[in-house]
């Protein structure tokens, strides 16, 4: 027998406050694409595996990201979605936490439990040479940063021949109105648009978004700072060990030639009317074809393409900076003390050069050198902090990285680095209570913050 309406309403009124007060109740958030159920994890609310674009498979392989198809019911968002298709390699400093797959355009976010609105948002872009990487490695988890009062977002973008590819058949089809080659960059822009349109539903502030990337992720930040399609999607930027794009002399013509040669290797003639259909019919493993970051330095002809400056999705970043055509937002920029090429290599000197260029354009700029080495790794041959070694400290996940070998000094450096980052995400200035003073860069009296000096942080003259 149906209950009277007043009884139903009374029951709802009595039970709703009890349900909302339970700290262990799985949180549910509704966005335009559907409802999502996350998880509570030790004071942090997490949503993982949120699709921000349609699966880029079948006819959507080598297409700009397409809208998500709305789902019915409540979608489970307690686990990571697949990282993007790639061939992992054993020496990866941040091993993937999921099996790679072509259906991979997923978003994750963490926020402090009990906070509901206007949280500063940090968006992480992983590195890996545009061939490896993903959002699932445990050292990239955002829970520790979320406990400091910000929202952390990460996402996947296409890699290797899925993320950067051209072919005469694709150029003839021109399905996306001239947007070609840079599919991974298109994914990044689509992810930032998702943040703009949806993050308020989770309690994030779409008017206070910071992008941060390391290595290929750092190069991606340069690309986003100068992309005509990314303007207005973020408000601060952190560049870690990444230089401006393009890489070398990457062009559409060169990418087409490389793609045509790859197709011919698979028995697909460049001018075959069915070439594009045949390329899209290749199994994902056949598209990877052994390519990963470790294989980049193998002898022989180049078999892959790098992102190109197409003038729409991405431009020549250095030329754009010199002309003042970029998002003039606060920037934190740096490299590790023994980064690729050593202290005089392109990562270290490039970060200093870019800091000067930003500052000369009136951009609030905070350069750093990360020199701390985990105590378990220190020996007579240690030259300094290696490439990508700073990430667990900025994420405050150093104990995840080094496990039982983690020392109190290691944890302390994680607290310092992560506090600087969180302060910058909040306000565009890394300074805060209890931290050594980090001066804004001045080209006339150049200095930077050495994060790791004497197991702490210290302002030093910029050589």
HELIX and SHEET records of a PDB file:
HELIX    1   1 UNK A    5  UNK A   21  1                                  17    
HELIX    2   2 UNK A   58  UNK A   60  5                                   3    
HELIX    3   3 UNK A  138  UNK A  140  5                                   3    
HELIX    4   4 UNK A  143  UNK A  146  1                                   4    
HELIX    5   5 UNK A  160  UNK A  163  1                                   4    
HELIX    6   6 UNK A  168  UNK A  173  1                                   6    
HELIX    7   7 UNK A  183  UNK A  202  1                                  20    
HELIX    8   8 UNK A  216  UNK A  226  1                                  11    
HELIX    9   9 UNK A  252  UNK A  265  1                                  14    
HELIX   10  10 UNK A  275  UNK A  281  1                                   7    
HELIX   11  11 UNK A  284  UNK A  288  1                                   5    
HELIX   12  12 UNK A  293  UNK A  297  5                                   5    
HELIX   13  13 UNK A  317  UNK A  323  1                                   7    
HELIX   14  14 UNK A  346  UNK A  360  1                                  15    
HELIX   15  15 UNK A  375  UNK A  377  5                                   3    
HELIX   16  16 UNK A  391  UNK A  394  1                                   4    
HELIX   17  17 UNK A  398  UNK A  402  1                                   5    
HELIX   18  18 UNK A  403  UNK A  405  5                                   3    
HELIX   19  19 UNK A  408  UNK A  427  1                                  20    
HELIX   20  20 UNK A  443  UNK A  445  5                                   3    
HELIX   21  21 UNK A  453  UNK A  455  5                                   3    
SHEET    1   A 3 UNK A  28  UNK A  31  0                                        
SHEET    2   A 3 UNK A  34  UNK A  37 -1                                        
SHEET    3   A 3 UNK A  74  UNK A  76  1                                        
SHEET    1   B11 UNK A  39  UNK A  41  0                                        
SHEET    2   B11 UNK A  44  UNK A  51 -1                                        
SHEET    3   B11 UNK A 106  UNK A 112 -1                                        
SHEET    4   B11 UNK A 151  UNK A 155 -1                                        
SHEET    5   B11 UNK A 119  UNK A 125  1                                        
SHEET    6   B11 UNK A 204  UNK A 214  1                                        
SHEET    7   B11 UNK A 236  UNK A 240  1                                        
SHEET    8   B11 UNK A 330  UNK A 336  1                                        
SHEET    9   B11 UNK A 365  UNK A 370  1                                        
SHEET   10   B11 UNK A 447  UNK A 451  1                                        
SHEET   11   B11 UNK A 457  UNK A 461 -1                                        
SHEET    1   C 2 UNK A 164  UNK A 165  0                                        
SHEET    2   C 2 UNK A 181  UNK A 182 -1                                        
END                                                                             
